[in-house]
Amino acid sequence: MNQAVISVRNLSMAYGEVLIQRDLNFTINRGDIFVIMGGSGCGKSTLLRHLIGLQAPAQGEIFYGGASLLAAGPQARQQLLRKNGVLFQSGGLLSSLTLAENVALPLTESTRLAAKKIRDIVAYKLALVGLAGFEDYYPAQLSGGMQKRAGLARAMALDPDILFFDEPSAGLDPITAKHLDDLILRLRDSLSATVVIVTHELASIFAIGSNAIFLDADSKTLIASGSPHELLASSSDPKIIQFLTRGNHQAADKGVNA
Amino acid sequence: MGTSSQTADIVLHQHQHIYEIALTGDWLIDAESKDTGSIVSAIGQLPAGSRLLFTTAELGRWDSVLVTEIITILEVAHQTGVLVDRSSLPEAIQGLLKLVYTAPEGAEIKSPIQAASWIDSIRQTLASVSNDLSALLEFVGLLVMTVYDLLRGNSHFRRVDLWLQIQECGPAALPIVTLISLLVGLILAFVGAVQLSLFGAEIYIANLVSLGMTREMGGLMTAIIMSGRTGAAYAAQLGTMRVNDEIDALKTMNLEPLAFLVIPRMTALILIMPLLCLYADLMGIIGGAMVSITLFDISVTEYVDRTINAVQMKDFVIGFIKCAVFGILIALAGCLRGMQCGRSASAVGDAATSAVVTSIVFIVVADSVMTLICNRLGV
């Protein structure tokens, strides 16, 4: 079933006068693991910030289901974004709170659950990401990989429909990154969430991506979309092939080694 | 080649139409450097089209020192139209030069900082002042709306954060406030005593110290201490939270950063400042008493009596109000600079510095205005 959860129409993004990307059109379907890829500095993270409502587009529209994010008033907008969970590149954990308090924050602030129930949910979410027993640690006491997993536990606190990841495996060793990928896959399957990932980690892109778009920094727009494997097999754009093969193969000899 | 280092040398020879640069010895960063200026200018004066090559048979060890010299020579040669044969250089150097002269892919190189003329820099300064002012107004406006939302129950902060902030800017600041106010009281007493003793009026030290502390110095010193201690801390805390994506994370969790982070900090400082000011007044008066009693033979009862006579309720109230205003200004400057902070470590430092500078400017201006008003009103 291909039910659109987010549709982007004619989106242009800019910082002041500087255009980042223009005329973006794509759809994220329910259950997708949607990869936003592209070279460094092409506007991947900026696109993510637009999708989660942190930045306003220069032009164009973003729809959640059928409702426009930009046309919505503050209340309606909160409702639309309420079912989002976001994991920032650095985890984004509040450094003055313990892990348990961090994970509990969205729960205490947007629900009326009893303290005991919140404690249970926090313990459960931390256990899901393999951090059971770390409730009373502060973020600074944990390794980078653990901080990311704790950020993931917090992003999942309200059982989101859509999980956003900004470079989840940046700064992690290959094994830890692989574990995080597996975790994302397993959570997607068991929570039936939609996942949107910004990454340029090829291993992750091929391992978990079910759909993808490729942003190009030179032409400042989206130059390809589709599943990463299909893109590698059928794309004729040398930029995409170079990206997906770490620049090892030119477009001409693709298919031989792909 | 041995491990003992040989002096670097560079010589330019001419064989008919071919010029030859002989490089000998060790060219190392930690060795004495060889001045190549004369060679470079000699190359600059060669006729265009002449050929240049290197002989490196006696070249010892080398590092970046030699490579940069060769780059300089290549560039001068390029400008004067001298043809250089690079193949006579060691292969490793050729490889490095190849890397240096490969243009980065697809990048048009722009100089990030354009040198500005002084008129431009004045214009930029003026523009940044007016930007600062409008940012301040916008921030105040947002705060008012946030307070309105808080009162209507549309957004909220954690009560425990408020208590933590009060603890942080109140009791934790007592030692430094004690020390500074005692000393300021002492200083006031000494300065006054020198003049008053000319008239044999040392007893009025009590008046001078108590009025000076309550109306002016107590509040001012507290404000300056707190702008350095708490204002800077607010800016650094909020700035670091921005760098770490914590503020964005709050937004995605439907928590308004202004309500959640800024309001508890501002409330704490605004509540605590007047109390700290009263405490500072008291400490200053005690400091003055210490000088008067030990050095100028004034008894404790006399000092207390004079103080009670000199200071009226209105003096306390004026100091109190001033300090409350200072509290608002310090909290405003600290939080504003923190929320404006860029996304780098140096930006956090800048935010803290600029929070202190901004709040001290605010404090002094506000103090002058309020003193003037009190003077006009005759209180």
Interface residues (C-beta under 8 A of the other chain):
Chain A: R49 I52 G53 L54 Q78 L81 R82 N84 V86 F88 Q89 S90 G91 G92 L93 L94 S95 L105 P106 E109 S110 G151 R154 D218
Chain B: G106 H156 T240 M241 N244 D245 E246 D248 A249 L250 K251 T252 M253 N254 L255
